[in-house]
Amino acid sequence: MDPKMDSGMGEPVYTLDEQLEMNSLPLDSSLSQSQILTLMDQLLNCEVTWYSGYSLAQTILTCLYAHRPSIVTTPWLQSYIKGVLETCGFIRDIILRARIFEEEDFQTPLFGLDLGPVSIPPSKKKKPSDKDESTKDDTKATSALLIEAEEFLMKSIKHFKDGAPDGSIESLEIGEALLARIKFCRSFLLVATNACRAAVTIAPSQVTAADTSKKKFDLRKKVIAALQTCNKAIKIGISQIPLISASSGLNSPLPDGIFQPKVGRRLQGHTPTRVIPIMSTENSLEFLGKLLNNLSEISNFVTFSEFTENFEEEPELHFSLPNILHFFSQMSSKNPDIIYRSLSMILFTSTAGKKIMGTIPISKIVKESMINFEIPKNKFNDATVVAFVEGTTEVMSTVIANWQLNRSRQRRRMGRSLEDWAPLQRLVFYHQFIFPKFIVAFFIVEYFSNLLLFWQDHSL
């Protein structure tokens, strides 16, 4: 067959099992620690490239060690690979729950790769016989491996600084470089785990219309606790990025065979045949820094808006329509990645209904904003006001959802939203003389319409 017609022709491509049978796969025990640094950075680059929208077969699966981490005998390398795979599993689960990704945003097929546990159940007491107990144990095992590797490296670095090296690290610089990568992997896994826990906690199966206000408050407390843990892990992760960048010069070239760019041709299912350019370490660290900062902003916005200083008592509502729209318009201008947009979608446009964090109706926020504009509470039972609240709630949830789309698809959706505001404007304008103070609500609608028009004019 003509090579132009069959991409599989040319140099042979071997799978992991074939390379193990031929003893052609370089074992990790034969790698120097500077080469292990290179392997870690290259795997991180593949991970970030997958997050940017490429196929798993073209990115993470090009590393044969990732197909079966158990063949790796070096403790910190095996824990690092497992941590990367589980982080990918949690992030994939968040993206699938949000259901806003397009084909240019994210590729979901796994091609038979086991990413480990892909969901975290909400924190609550369960019997040992529960089905998800093994999932929790597996996750804990990976985190424990990373902690052990971190403690081992810290102890080796201490011995090296004390002038009594134990021979486990080649140099102080390499030991610190390995430690920075392990710390980042563990913190990023913790971020993904708790973000997934927050998403599962407010899933439709956990929140029902019959739930009491106390149960809903308890669910929000769990979400806030997960996001606060995310914030702590984010700070650790961000602090390691400059250390990883500064130590990238210690890397040494890897032997051939560990990364196989064309191995996707031998995987199950339809895989892209072409070889793609993998992100550089510099671009990957920049991507991750931006991602962690964005996740920190959404966590801070939710926790600050929802809870007062007394965490144990039911708080007053601090969300407001202008604040929410201003926040999302500002974040959208940064063109955030699919991971941030998916978590934001889950938190603010719950699939359980038009509710924030699955428990706070957007209609309640609309009413609170109207009270702030001096709309009397006794008017809320009037048919006109009810129609206004229902219409604003519908459009509000649509606008929030539209802001979670990628920038290339937002403009058309926002244009449709402008048409949805028109009936509300007419409703308020027609009844401004019947309800004198209700005229102020007109400025709410005007504010949103002008904001959308401003976005539409400056989005190109």
N, C-alpha and C positions, 0 to 999 in steps of 0.2 A: 504494500500500500504506500501511496505517496505520503511522505512525512507531513506535508502541508495539510493532509486530510485527517491525520491521526496524531493528536498531541502526545499520545503515549509512546510513539516511536522515538528513537534516539537513544540517549543514555538511559540505562535501566534505573528504576526507582524501587527501593526495597522498603518493606514494612519493618516494624520493630521486631516481630518474631523472626523474620528472615535474616535480619542483621544479627540477632542473637544466635541463630543457628550457625551462621557463617563466622561468628566471632569477629565481626567487622565493626561493631558498635563500640566506640571508645567508652570504657567504663569510667564512672566518676572518680574511682579510686586512683586512676592514673592522671587525673587533672591536678594542676597546681592551684593554689588558692587564688592566684590572680586570674586564672582561667575560669574558676568558679564565679568570680566577680563578673566576668564577661557573660557567662551563661545566665546569671541572675538578671543582669541588665537587658540582655537580649530577650529573655522571657518576659520581662516587664514591658519592653517595647512591643512585643507581640500582643500582650494583653491590652495595652492602650490602643493599638491599631484595631483590635476587634471592637472595642468600645466605640471607635470612630465610624463603624459601619461596614467593615470588611467581614468576610466569612471566617468562621472558626478554622476551617480547613486550610486557609491561607495564612493564618496567624499563629495561634497557640499550638495547633496540631502539627506545625512544622518542627516543633521540638519533640523528639522521640521520647525523651524522659517523661514528658507530660502524659503520654499514652498510658504509662504504668509507673507511677512514682515509686512503687515498692522495689524496683530494681536498683534504686539509688541507695547507696550505703552511707554516704556522708550525711550525718545527722542534720546539720543546718541547711544543707541543700535539699534534702527530702522534705523537711518541714516547710521550706520556702515554696517548693513546687506545689505541695498540698495546699498551702495557704492561698497561693495564686488561684488554683482551680476552684477552691471553695468560695473565694471572693467572687469569682466569675459566676458561680452558681447562684449566689444570693442576688447579685446585681441583675442577672438575667431574670430571676423570679420577680423582682420589683418592676422591671420593664414590661414583662408579660402581664402583670396585674394591672398596670396603668392603661395598657392597650391604646397607646397614642403613637407608637413608633411606625414609621413608614419604611419602605424597603431601602431608602437611602440613609436611614438612621441607624438601623440595627439588624443583624442577621441572627436568627434564633436557632437554626439547625445545629445539632451537636455532633452528627456523624458518628454516633456510637461512643463518644467520649463521656466518661463518668466524671461529673463535676462535684461529686460528693453530695451532701445534703443540700437541697435546693429551697428549703423553706424552714422557717423557725416558728414554732407554735407560740401563741401568746403565753406570757408567764402566768401560770396558775397551778394550783396543786392538782396532781394527777396520780393515778395508781400506777405501780410499776408495770402493769400489763398494757398501758396505753401504747398505741401504735407508734407514736412519734418519739418514744423514749430513746430508741436507738439513734435517731437523728440527733438528739441533744447530746448523746454520748459521743457520737462521731465528731460533732463540732467541737466539743470540749477537748477531745483527743488531739485535734489539729492545733487548737490554741495552746494546749499543754505542750505539744512538741515545740512550738515556736517559743514559748516561755523557757523551756529547758535549753533550747539552742541559745537564746539570749543570755540566760544566766551563765551558761558554759563559756560563751565568748567574753562576757564581762569578767569572769574569774580569770580567764587566760590573759586578758589585757592587763588586769591588776598584777598578775605574776610577772608579766613582761615589764611593767613600769617599776616593779620592786627589784628588778635586776635578777630575777630567778625564773626565766621563761620555762614553761613546761613542754615546749615543743609543739603545741597544738596549733599555733599560728605562726606564719612565716615571718611576719614583722608587725610592729605596732600599727603601722598605717593600714595594712591589709586587715588586721583584726578589727580595727575601728570601722573600716569600710564594710566588712561583713556584718558587723553589729548594726550599722545604720540601715542596711537593707532588711535585716530580720525585723528590726523595730518597725520599719515602715510597713512591711508585709503584715505584721500582727495588728498594727493600728488600723490599716485599711480593711482587714478582715473584720475587725470589731465594728468599724463604721458600717460596712455592708450588712453585717449580722443584725445590728440594732435598727438600721433603716428598714430591713426586711421585717423585723419584729413589729415595728410601728405600723407597717403596711398590713401585716396579718391581723393585728389587734383590731383594726377598724374595718376589716373585711365584712361584706354583707352577712356572712354566716355568723359573725360575732355580734352584730348590732341589729336589733329588731325594733319595730315601732312600739312594742309593748314594754320595752325596757324602762325601768324607773330612772328618774333623774340621777339618783345616786350611782346606779350601775353605769350610766353614761359618763358620769364624772370620773368614776374609777377607771373606765376605759381611756379617758383622756389623760388621766394621771399616768397610766402605763405608756401611752404614746410619748408624753413629755419626758418621762424617765428614760425611755429609749433614745430620744433625741438629745437629751443632756449627756448620756453616755457617748453618743456620736460626737458631740462637741469636744469632749475630753480627748477622745481618740484622734479627732481631726487635728487638734493642737500638737499632739505627738507626731502625727504623720507629716504635718507641714514643717516641723522642726527638723525632720530627717532629710528633707528634699535637698537643702544646700549641701549637706554632708555627702549625699550620694553623688551629686553633681561634681563636687570638689574631688572626689576619689575616683572618678571615672577614668582618669589618666593611669591608674594602676592596672587596668585590664590588659590581659594578654590574649592573642588570637586563639580561638578554639580549634581543635582538630576537626577534620571533615567527618561528617556522619551524624553528629548530634542534632543539628538542624538540617532538615530536608525540605526545602521550599516546594518541591514537587510531590511530596508524599500524599497530598490530597487526591492525586489521581488513582491511588490504590485504596482509598477509603470507601466505606459503604455509602450508598446514596450518590446523588448527583452533586459533584463538587466542581467549583471553578477550576479550569485547567491552567490559567495563566499565573505567573509568579508576580506578586505585588511588591512594591517598595515598603518595607517596614519602617515605622517611625524611628527617628534617631532618639538617643537617650535624652538629649536636650529638649526636644519637642515633647517627648513623653512626660518628662518631669514638669514641663510647663502646663501640659494638659491636666495632669493630676493636681498640681497646685491650684489651678483655676477651679477644678471640680470640687476639691475640698473646701475652698473658700465659698463657693456657691452653696454647698450643702450646709456650711456653717451659717450662712445668712438665712436660709430658709428655716433652720432649726431655731436660730435666735428670734426670728420674726414670730414663729409660732409660740415659743415659750414665753416671750415677753408679752405678747398680745393676750395670751390665754390666762396666765396665772399671776396672782398678786404675790406679795412676799409670804403670806401664810399659805403654804402649799396644801395643808390638810383640809382647808375649808373651801366650800363652793365659791369660786371667784365671781366677780362682776365681769360682764362681757366687755372686752376691750377691742374687739375687732370692729372696724368701721368700713363702709364701702369705699370712701376716698382713699383710706390707708391701704386697703387690699389692692385696689386698682393701681395706685401709684407704685406700690412695691413690685407688682408683676410687670408693669410697663418698664420700670427701671431694669429689672432682671432680664426681661426679654431683649432689651437693647444690647445686652452683653452676649447675645447669641449662645445661651448655655447648651450643654450637651444633653443627650437623651436621658442620662442617669438622673441628673437634677430635675429635668422636666417631668420624668415619670414619678419621682417621689413627691414633687409639688402637686401633680395631678391627683395622686392618691390622697394627700392630706387635705386639699382644698376643694376637690370635686369628687367626693366619695361616690363609688358605684352603688352604695346603699341608698342613695337619693341625693337631693340637692342640699348636702350637708357638709360642713367643714369638720374634718376629723371624724366623719361618720356619725356625729352626735349633735352638732350645732346647726340647726336649720338656717339656711341663708335668708329665709324670710324673716327670721328673728333679727338678724343683723340689719335688714332693710328697715324693719320697724324701729329698732334702736336708733338708726341714723335719722329717721323721720322725727323721732322724739327730740333728738339733738337740734333739729331744725324747727323746734317749737310746734310740732304737729300734735294736737291733743290726743291722748289715748282713747278718749271716748268716741273719737271719729273712726277708730279702726274697724268697727262693726258696720260702718256704712258701706254699701255695695260698691261705690266708686273707689273708696280707699282700698277695699279688699281686691278689686280688680287691678288697682295700681301696684299693690304689694305682690300679687301673683305674677303680673307681667314683669315687674322689675326683678323678681327672684329668678324667673325663667331666663331673662336676658343676662342677668348677672352671672349665673352659672355657665351660660354659653360663652361669655366673654372670658371668664377665668380659664375655661377649658381651651379656648382658642389660643390663649397666651402660652399654653404649654406645647403647642405645635412648633415645628421648626420654622425658621423665618421665611423660607420659600413658600410655605403653605398658609402663613398667617394672613397675608394681605387680602386674599379672596374671602376667607372666613370673616375677617373684620369688616369687610365691605358689606357682607350680609347682615352683620350685627347692627350696623348703622340703620338699616331698614327696620329692624325690630324695635328701635327706640322711637320711631315716628308715632306709632299709636299711643305710646305713653305720653309723649309730648302733647298730642292733641287732647288726650284725656285730662291732663292737668290744666291745660290752657282753657278748656271748655268749662271746667268747674272752679276756676280761680275766684269767681265772684260768689259762689255758693259757700265755699270754705275759705274765708279770708287768709288764714294762716297756712292753708294748704298750698298757696301760691309758692311758698318757699321750696316745696318739693320740686317745682319746675326747675329750680336752679340745680338740683341734683341731676336731673335728666340732662340739662344743658352741660353740666360739668363733664358727664361721661361722654356725651356726644362730641364735645370739643376735644376731649382727650383722644378719642378714637380718630377724629379727623386729623389731629396733630400727628398721631402715629402713622396714619395713612400717607400723609404728605412727606414724612421724613423716613419712611421705611425703605426707600429705594437706595 
